[in-house]
Amino acid sequence: THRNYQPVLQKLAPRSLHGLAHITGGGLVDNLPRVLPKGCDAVIDTKSWRVPPIFELIASHGRVDRGEMYQVFNMGIGMVAIVPAATAREVARQLKGQIIGRIEAGRCVTRLIF
């Protein structure tokens, strides 16, 4: 299923949205750095959402390493909005989404917390 986020995003003040990443091939690991400013990492808590069973099936039957799964597949996360921490809860509510991580100083990579 593909969702159209445009109507909801239009409600957000332009200053509330710092980045938007469509998580496709390359998963969270490769797609998030494309929208990160220099010197920032995306720190993702992989336990903050329920991974759809299809990905667990692929991992177990295909003997695919957990880290590789997050680099190849979206693991159930289709879109990531990067917003100020102060507005994150409200934005998540408006988008009917959830907070899956944070932005920290770093080397412009995605760090996964398992």
DSSP file (Angstrom, degrees, kcal/mol; ACC not computed):
  #  RESIDUE AA STRUCTURE BP1 BP2  ACC     N-H-->O    O-->H-N    N-H-->O    O-->H-N    TCO  KAPPA ALPHA  PHI   PSI    X-CA   Y-CA   Z-CA
    1    1 A T              0   0    0      0, 0.0     2,-0.5     0, 0.0     0, 0.0   0.000 360.0 360.0 360.0 134.8    0.0    0.0    0.0
    2    2 A H        -     0   0    0      2,-0.0     2,-0.3    76,-0.0     0, 0.0  -0.945 360.0-152.3-111.6 132.1    1.3    3.5   -0.9
    3    3 A R        -     0   0    0     -2,-0.5     2,-0.7     2,-0.0     0, 0.0  -0.785  11.5-134.9-103.6 146.5    0.0    6.4    1.1
    4    4 A N        +     0   0    0     -2,-0.3     4,-0.2     1,-0.1    -2,-0.0  -0.897  22.8 178.3 -98.3 112.9   -0.3   10.0   -0.1
    5    5 A Y     >  +     0   0    0     -2,-0.7     4,-2.7     1,-0.2     3,-0.4   0.500  53.5  98.7 -92.5  -5.6    1.2   12.2    2.7
    6    6 A Q  H  > S+     0   0    0      1,-0.2     4,-2.2     2,-0.2     5,-0.2   0.886  79.0  51.6 -55.2 -47.9    0.7   15.5    0.8
    7    7 A P  H  > S+     0   0    0      0, 0.0     4,-0.6     0, 0.0    -1,-0.2   0.896 115.8  41.8 -58.7 -39.0   -2.6   16.6    2.5
    8    8 A V  H >> S+     0   0    0     -3,-0.4     3,-1.0    -4,-0.2     4,-0.7   0.908 112.7  52.8 -74.2 -41.7   -1.1   16.1    6.0
    9    9 A L  H >< S+     0   0    0     -4,-2.7     3,-0.8     1,-0.3    -1,-0.2   0.827 101.1  61.8 -64.3 -30.9    2.2   17.6    5.2
   10   10 A Q  H 3< S+     0   0    0     -4,-2.2    -1,-0.3    -5,-0.3    -2,-0.2   0.786  98.2  58.4 -65.1 -25.9    0.5   20.7    3.9
   11   11 A K  H << S+     0   0    0     -3,-1.0    -1,-0.2    -4,-0.6     2,-0.2   0.746  89.9  88.9 -74.2 -23.4   -0.9   21.3    7.3
   12   12 A L  S << S-     0   0    0     -3,-0.8     5,-0.1    -4,-0.7    79,-0.0  -0.522  89.1-110.9 -77.7 140.3    2.6   21.4    8.9
   13   13 A A    >   -     0   0    0     -2,-0.2     3,-2.6     1,-0.1     4,-0.5  -0.471  29.2-118.5 -64.8 139.9    4.3   24.7    9.1
   14   14 A P  G >  S+     0   0    0      0, 0.0     3,-1.1     0, 0.0    -1,-0.1   0.818 114.5  57.7 -52.3 -33.0    7.2   24.7    6.6
   15   15 A R  G 3  S+     0   0    0      1,-0.2    -2,-0.1    68,-0.0    -3,-0.0   0.644  95.7  66.3 -73.9 -11.5    9.6   25.3    9.5
   16   16 A S  G <  S+     0   0    0     -3,-2.6     2,-0.6     1,-0.1    -1,-0.2   0.627  91.3  68.3 -83.1 -13.2    8.4   22.1   11.2
   17   17 A L    <   +     0   0    0     -3,-1.1    66,-0.2    -4,-0.5    -1,-0.1  -0.916  48.1 166.5-115.1 112.2    9.7   19.8    8.5
   18   18 A H        -     0   0    0     64,-3.3     2,-0.3    -2,-0.6    65,-0.2   0.703  69.9  -8.5 -94.4 -22.9   13.5   19.5    8.2
   19   19 A G  E     -A   82   0A   0     63,-1.4    63,-3.3     2,-0.0     2,-0.4  -0.969  51.1-155.1-170.0 155.4   13.6   16.5    5.9
   20   20 A L  E     -A   81   0A   0     -2,-0.3     2,-0.5    61,-0.2    61,-0.2  -0.977  12.6-171.4-141.8 124.4   11.5   13.8    4.3
   21   21 A A  E     -A   80   0A   0     59,-2.8    59,-2.6    -2,-0.4     2,-0.7  -0.972  16.2-148.2-123.9 123.8   12.9   10.4    3.2
   22   22 A H  E     -A   79   0A   0     -2,-0.5     2,-1.1    57,-0.2    57,-0.2  -0.803  23.2-139.5 -84.9 117.9   11.0    7.8    1.2
   23   23 A I        +     0   0    0     55,-1.9    51,-0.1    -2,-0.7     5,-0.1  -0.698  47.7 134.0 -90.2 102.2   12.3    4.5    2.4
   24   24 A T    >   -     0   0    0     -2,-1.1     3,-2.2     1,-0.4     7,-0.1  -0.126  63.4  -9.7-119.4-146.9   12.7    2.3   -0.7
   25   25 A G  T 3  S+     0   0    0      1,-0.3    -1,-0.4    -2,-0.1    48,-0.2  -0.346 128.6  44.5 -54.1 132.9   15.5    0.0   -1.9
   26   26 A G  T 3> S-     0   0    0     46,-0.9     4,-2.5    -3,-0.1     5,-0.4   0.208 100.6-142.2 106.7 -12.3   18.4    0.8    0.4
   27   27 A G  H <>  -     0   0    0     -3,-2.2     4,-1.9    45,-0.7    -3,-0.3   0.067  48.6 -42.5  54.2-163.5   16.2    0.7    3.4
   28   28 A L  H  > S+     0   0    0     42,-0.9     4,-1.6    45,-0.6    -1,-0.2   0.856 134.6  61.9 -65.4 -36.7   16.7    3.0    6.4
   29   29 A V  H  4 S+     0   0    0     41,-1.5    81,-0.4     1,-0.2    -1,-0.2   0.898 116.1  26.5 -61.8 -44.2   20.5    2.7    6.3
   30   30 A D  H  < S+     0   0    0     -4,-2.5     4,-0.4    40,-0.3    -1,-0.2   0.762 121.0  51.5 -92.9 -26.6   21.0    4.1    2.8
   31   31 A N  H >< S+     0   0    0     -4,-1.9     3,-0.8    -5,-0.4     4,-0.4   0.877 100.8  57.4 -83.1 -37.7   18.0    6.4    2.4
   32   32 A L  G >X S+     0   0    0     -4,-1.6     3,-1.9    -5,-0.3     4,-0.6   0.900  97.7  59.9 -64.2 -41.7   18.1    8.5    5.6
   33   33 A P  G >4 S+     0   0    0      0, 0.0     3,-0.6     0, 0.0    -1,-0.2   0.778  92.5  70.3 -58.7 -23.1   21.7    9.9    5.0
   34   34 A R  G <4 S+     0   0    0     -3,-0.8    -2,-0.2    -4,-0.4    -3,-0.1   0.761 107.5  34.9 -64.3 -24.2   20.5   11.4    1.7
   35   35 A V  G <4 S+     0   0    0     -3,-1.9    -1,-0.2    -4,-0.4    -3,-0.1   0.400  94.9 106.6-111.0   1.5   18.4   14.0    3.7
   36   36 A L  S << S-     0   0    0     -3,-0.6     3,-0.1    -4,-0.6     2,-0.1  -0.597  70.3-121.1 -82.3 139.8   20.7   14.5    6.7
   37   37 A P    >   -     0   0    0      0, 0.0     3,-1.4     0, 0.0    71,-0.1  -0.399  47.2 -78.1 -70.1 158.1   22.7   17.7    7.0
   38   38 A K  T 3  S+     0   0    0      1,-0.2     3,-0.1    -2,-0.1    69,-0.1  -0.277 119.0  24.3 -54.6 136.8   26.5   17.4    7.2
   39   39 A G  T 3  S+     0   0    0      1,-0.2    67,-2.3    -3,-0.1     2,-0.4   0.611 100.2 108.8  83.7  12.1   27.6   16.4   10.6
   40   40 A C  E <   -B  105   0B   0     -3,-1.4     2,-0.3    65,-0.3    65,-0.3  -0.960  47.3-161.5-125.7 142.1   24.4   14.7   11.7
   41   41 A D  E     -B  104   0B   0     63,-3.7    63,-2.3    -2,-0.4     2,-0.6  -0.859  18.7-131.5-112.0 152.1   23.5   11.0   12.2
   42   42 A A  E     -Bc 103 110B   0     67,-2.3    69,-3.3    -2,-0.3     2,-0.7  -0.935  20.1-159.7 -98.7 121.9   20.0    9.4   12.3
   43   43 A V  E     -Bc 102 111B   0     59,-3.2    59,-2.1    -2,-0.6     2,-0.5  -0.918  11.1-165.8-105.7 113.8   19.8    7.1   15.3
   44   44 A I  E     -Bc 101 112B   0     67,-3.0    69,-3.2    -2,-0.7     2,-0.9  -0.886  16.8-148.3-110.9 125.6   17.0    4.6   14.8
   45   45 A D  E >   - c   0 113B   0     55,-2.7     3,-2.1    -2,-0.5    69,-0.1  -0.802  10.0-163.8 -89.2 102.6   15.5    2.5   17.6
   46   46 A T  T 3  S+     0   0    0     67,-2.3     3,-0.4    -2,-0.9    -1,-0.1   0.602  85.7  60.8 -68.3  -9.9   14.5   -0.7   15.7
   47   47 A K  T 3  S+     0   0    0     66,-0.4    -1,-0.3     1,-0.2    67,-0.1   0.390  80.1  87.4 -93.5   3.5   12.3   -1.7   18.6
   48   48 A S  S <  S+     0   0    0     -3,-2.1     2,-0.3    52,-0.2    -1,-0.2   0.526  95.1  30.1 -83.8  -4.4   10.1    1.4   18.4
   49   49 A W  S    S-     0   0    0     -3,-0.4     2,-0.6    -4,-0.1    28,-0.1  -0.974  87.6-102.6-146.4 161.0    7.7   -0.2   15.8
   50   50 A R        -     0   0    0     -2,-0.3    -3,-0.1    26,-0.1    -2,-0.0  -0.760  33.9-136.6 -87.3 118.9    6.5   -3.7   14.9
   51   51 A V        -     0   0    0     -2,-0.6    25,-0.2    -5,-0.1     5,-0.1  -0.608  30.9-106.6 -73.4 129.2    8.2   -5.1   11.9
   52   52 A P    >>  -     0   0    0      0, 0.0     3,-1.6     0, 0.0     4,-0.9  -0.264  26.9-116.6 -57.7 143.0    5.7   -6.7    9.6
   53   53 A P  H 3> S+     0   0    0      0, 0.0     4,-2.3     0, 0.0     5,-0.2   0.762 108.6  70.3 -54.5 -30.0    5.9  -10.6    9.6
   54   54 A I  H 3> S+     0   0    0      1,-0.2     4,-2.3     2,-0.2     5,-0.1   0.872  98.6  50.0 -58.2 -36.0    6.9  -10.8    5.9
   55   55 A F  H <> S+     0   0    0     -3,-1.6     4,-2.4     2,-0.2    -1,-0.2   0.858 108.6  51.2 -72.5 -34.2   10.3   -9.3    6.8
   56   56 A E  H  X S+     0   0    0     -4,-0.9     4,-2.4     2,-0.2     5,-0.2   0.884 110.4  50.6 -66.4 -37.6   10.8  -11.8    9.6
   57   57 A L  H  X S+     0   0    0     -4,-2.3     4,-2.8     2,-0.2     5,-0.5   0.929 110.7  47.8 -64.1 -46.8   10.0  -14.6    7.2
   58   58 A I  H  X S+     0   0    0     -4,-2.3     4,-2.1     1,-0.2     6,-0.3   0.922 113.0  49.2 -60.1 -45.2   12.5  -13.3    4.6
   59   59 A A  H  <>S+     0   0    0     -4,-2.4     5,-1.8     2,-0.2     4,-0.5   0.923 117.4  39.1 -62.4 -45.7   15.2  -13.0    7.3
   60   60 A S  H  <5S+     0   0    0     -4,-2.4     3,-0.4     3,-0.2    -2,-0.2   0.947 122.5  38.3 -74.7 -48.0   14.7  -16.5    8.7
   61   61 A H  H  <5S+     0   0    0     -4,-2.8    -3,-0.2    -5,-0.2    -2,-0.2   0.827 123.5  41.9 -74.0 -30.0   14.1  -18.4    5.5
   62   62 A G  T  <5S-     0   0    0     -4,-2.1    -1,-0.2    -5,-0.5    -2,-0.2   0.478 103.6-130.3 -92.0  -2.4   16.7  -16.5    3.5
   63   63 A R  T   5 +     0   0    0     -4,-0.5     2,-0.5    -3,-0.4    -3,-0.2   0.927  45.7 169.7  50.4  50.3   19.2  -16.5    6.4
   64   64 A V      < -     0   0    0     -5,-1.8    -1,-0.2    -6,-0.3    -2,-0.1  -0.817  37.1-113.7 -97.6 128.3   19.6  -12.7    5.9
   65   65 A D     >  -     0   0    0     -2,-0.5     4,-2.1     1,-0.1     3,-0.1  -0.247  22.9-121.4 -57.2 142.7   21.5  -10.8    8.6
   66   66 A R  H  > S+     0   0    0      1,-0.2     4,-1.5     2,-0.2     5,-0.2   0.896 112.4  50.8 -56.3 -45.4   19.5   -8.4   10.7
   67   67 A G  H  > S+     0   0    0      1,-0.2     4,-0.8     2,-0.2    -1,-0.2   0.892 109.3  51.0 -60.9 -40.2   21.6   -5.4    9.7
   68   68 A E  H >> S+     0   0    0      1,-0.2     4,-1.8     2,-0.2     3,-0.5   0.862 103.3  59.6 -66.4 -35.1   21.4   -6.3    6.0
   69   69 A M  H 3X S+     0   0    0     -4,-2.1     4,-2.7     1,-0.2    -1,-0.2   0.911 106.3  47.3 -58.2 -42.4   17.6   -6.5    6.3
   70   70 A Y  H 3< S+     0   0    0     -4,-1.5   -41,-1.5     1,-0.2   -42,-0.9   0.655 112.8  50.2 -75.2 -14.9   17.5   -2.8    7.4
   71   71 A Q  H << S+     0   0    0     -4,-0.8   -41,-0.2    -3,-0.5    -1,-0.2   0.727 120.9  32.1 -91.0 -24.7   19.8   -1.9    4.5
   72   72 A V  H  < S+     0   0    0     -4,-1.8   -46,-0.9   -46,-0.1   -45,-0.7   0.835 119.3  41.2 -99.6 -41.1   17.8   -3.7    1.8
   73   73 A F  S  < S-     0   0    0     -4,-2.7   -45,-0.6    -5,-0.3   -49,-0.1  -0.663  72.2-126.1-111.9 162.6   14.2   -3.4    3.0
   74   74 A N    >   -     0   0    0     -2,-0.2     3,-2.2   -47,-0.2    -4,-0.1   0.604  35.1-143.0 -82.2 -10.3   12.1   -0.6    4.6
   75   75 A M  T 3  S-     0   0    0      1,-0.3     3,-0.1    -6,-0.2    -5,-0.1   0.751  71.7 -48.6  56.0  27.3   11.1   -3.0    7.4
   76   76 A G  T 3  S+     0   0    0      1,-0.2     2,-0.7   -25,-0.2    -1,-0.3   0.384 114.8 113.4  96.6  -3.0    7.6   -1.5    7.4
   77   77 A I    <   +     0   0    0     -3,-2.2    -1,-0.2     1,-0.2     3,-0.1  -0.894  33.6 171.0-103.9 108.9    8.7    2.2    7.5
   78   78 A G        +     0   0    0     -2,-0.7   -55,-1.9     1,-0.3     2,-0.3   0.772  65.6  17.6 -88.8 -27.8    7.6    3.8    4.2
   79   79 A M  E     -A   22   0A   0    -57,-0.2     2,-0.5    -5,-0.1    -1,-0.3  -0.998  59.8-158.2-148.0 139.4    8.4    7.4    5.0
   80   80 A V  E     -A   21   0A   0    -59,-2.6   -59,-2.8    -2,-0.3     2,-0.5  -0.985   6.8-161.8-121.5 125.4   10.5    9.3    7.6
   81   81 A A  E     -A   20   0A   0     -2,-0.5     2,-0.7   -61,-0.2   -61,-0.2  -0.916   9.0-150.3-103.8 128.2    9.8   12.9    8.5
   82   82 A I  E     +A   19   0A   0    -63,-3.3   -64,-3.3    -2,-0.5   -63,-1.4  -0.888  31.0 160.0-100.7 116.9   12.6   14.7   10.2
   83   83 A V        -     0   0    0     -2,-0.7   -66,-0.2   -66,-0.2     5,-0.1  -0.854  47.5 -76.1-132.5 163.1   11.2   17.4   12.5
   84   84 A P    >>  -     0   0    0      0, 0.0     3,-1.6     0, 0.0     4,-0.8  -0.340  41.7-122.5 -59.4 142.4   12.4   19.4   15.5
   85   85 A A  G >4 S+     0   0    0      1,-0.3     3,-0.7     2,-0.2     4,-0.5   0.847 110.6  62.3 -54.2 -36.0   12.3   17.3   18.8
   86   86 A A  G 34 S+     0   0    0      1,-0.2    -1,-0.3     2,-0.1     4,-0.2   0.748 113.4  33.3 -65.1 -24.4   10.0   19.9   20.3
   87   87 A T  G <> S+     0   0    0     -3,-1.6     4,-2.7     1,-0.1     5,-0.3   0.397  88.9 102.5-110.2   1.1    7.3   19.2   17.7
   88   88 A A  H <X S+     0   0    0     -4,-0.8     4,-2.8    -3,-0.7     5,-0.2   0.885  80.9  48.4 -57.2 -45.9    7.9   15.5   17.2
   89   89 A R  H  > S+     0   0    0     -4,-0.5     4,-2.1     1,-0.2    -1,-0.2   0.924 114.6  45.7 -62.2 -44.1    5.0   14.2   19.3
   90   90 A E  H  > S+     0   0    0      2,-0.2     4,-2.6     1,-0.2    -2,-0.2   0.908 113.9  48.4 -66.6 -42.1    2.5   16.5   17.6
   91   91 A V  H  X S+     0   0    0     -4,-2.7     4,-2.6     2,-0.2    -2,-0.2   0.924 110.4  51.7 -64.2 -43.7    3.7   15.8   14.1
   92   92 A A  H  X>S+     0   0    0     -4,-2.8     5,-3.0    -5,-0.3     4,-0.5   0.897 110.9  49.0 -59.3 -40.2    3.6   12.0   14.8
   93   93 A R  H ><5S+     0   0    0     -4,-2.1     3,-0.9    -5,-0.2    -2,-0.2   0.943 112.2  47.3 -64.0 -47.5    0.0   12.4   16.0
   94   94 A Q  H 3<5S+     0   0    0     -4,-2.6    -2,-0.2     1,-0.3    -1,-0.2   0.867 117.0  42.8 -62.8 -36.8   -1.0   14.5   12.9
   95   95 A L  H 3<5S-     0   0    0     -4,-2.6    -1,-0.3    -5,-0.2    -2,-0.2   0.480 107.9-124.3 -87.0  -2.1    0.7   12.0   10.5
   96   96 A K  T <<5S+     0   0    0     -3,-0.9    -3,-0.2    -4,-0.5     2,-0.1   0.913  75.4 116.9  55.0  43.4   -0.7    9.0   12.4
   97   97 A G      < -     0   0    0     -5,-3.0     2,-0.3    -6,-0.2    -1,-0.2  -0.298  58.3-120.3-119.0-157.8    2.9    7.9   12.8
   98   98 A Q        -     0   0    0     -2,-0.1     2,-0.6    -3,-0.1   -49,-0.0  -0.972  25.2-100.0-149.1 161.5    5.4    7.3   15.5
   99   99 A I        +     0   0    0     -2,-0.3     3,-0.1     1,-0.1   -10,-0.0  -0.762  38.3 170.3 -86.1 122.4    8.7    8.5   16.7
  100  100 A I        -     0   0    0     -2,-0.6   -55,-2.7     1,-0.1     2,-0.3   0.425  57.7 -31.3-113.8  -1.7   11.4    5.9   15.6
  101  101 A G  E     -B   44   0B   0    -57,-0.2     2,-0.3   -53,-0.1   -57,-0.2  -0.958  56.4-105.4 178.3-160.1   14.6    7.8   16.5
  102  102 A R  E     -B   43   0B   0    -59,-2.1   -59,-3.2    -2,-0.3     2,-0.5  -0.942  24.9-110.4-151.4 167.3   16.5   11.0   16.8
  103  103 A I  E     +B   42   0B   0     -2,-0.3     2,-0.3   -61,-0.2   -61,-0.2  -0.914  39.0 172.1-107.0 133.0   19.1   13.1   15.1
  104  104 A E  E     -B   41   0B   0    -63,-2.3   -63,-3.7    -2,-0.5     2,-0.1  -0.898  42.2 -82.0-134.0 162.6   22.6   13.5   16.7
  105  105 A A  E    S+B   40   0B   0     -2,-0.3   -65,-0.3   -65,-0.3     2,-0.3  -0.406  76.8 105.7 -60.9 140.6   25.9   14.9   15.8
  106  106 A G  S    S-     0   0    0    -67,-2.3   -65,-0.1    -2,-0.1    -1,-0.1  -0.875  78.6 -54.1-179.8-146.7   27.9   12.4   13.7
  107  107 A R  S    S-     0   0    0     -2,-0.3   -66,-0.1   -68,-0.1     3,-0.1   0.075  78.8 -91.6-115.4  21.3   29.2   11.5   10.3
  108  108 A C  S    S+     0   0    0      1,-0.2     2,-0.3   -68,-0.2   -67,-0.2   0.934  86.8 122.7  68.5  48.9   26.0   11.6    8.2
  109  109 A V        -     0   0    0    -69,-0.1   -67,-2.3   -77,-0.1     2,-0.6  -0.841  65.6-110.2-130.1 168.5   25.1    7.9    8.7
  110  110 A T  E     -c   42   0B   0    -81,-0.4     2,-0.5    -2,-0.3   -67,-0.2  -0.916  29.1-162.2-100.1 124.1   22.1    5.9   10.0
  111  111 A R  E     -c   43   0B   0    -69,-3.3   -67,-3.0    -2,-0.6     2,-0.4  -0.938   7.3-151.1-108.0 124.6   22.9    4.1   13.3
  112  112 A L  E     -c   44   0B   0     -2,-0.5     2,-0.6   -69,-0.2   -67,-0.2  -0.803   2.5-155.3 -97.7 132.7   20.5    1.3   14.2
  113  113 A I  E      c   45   0B   0    -69,-3.2   -67,-2.3    -2,-0.4   -66,-0.4  -0.938 360.0 360.0-105.4 117.9   19.9    0.4   17.8
  114  114 A F              0   0    0     -2,-0.6    -1,-0.1   -69,-0.1   -69,-0.1   0.415 360.0 360.0 -98.9 360.0   18.8   -3.2   18.1
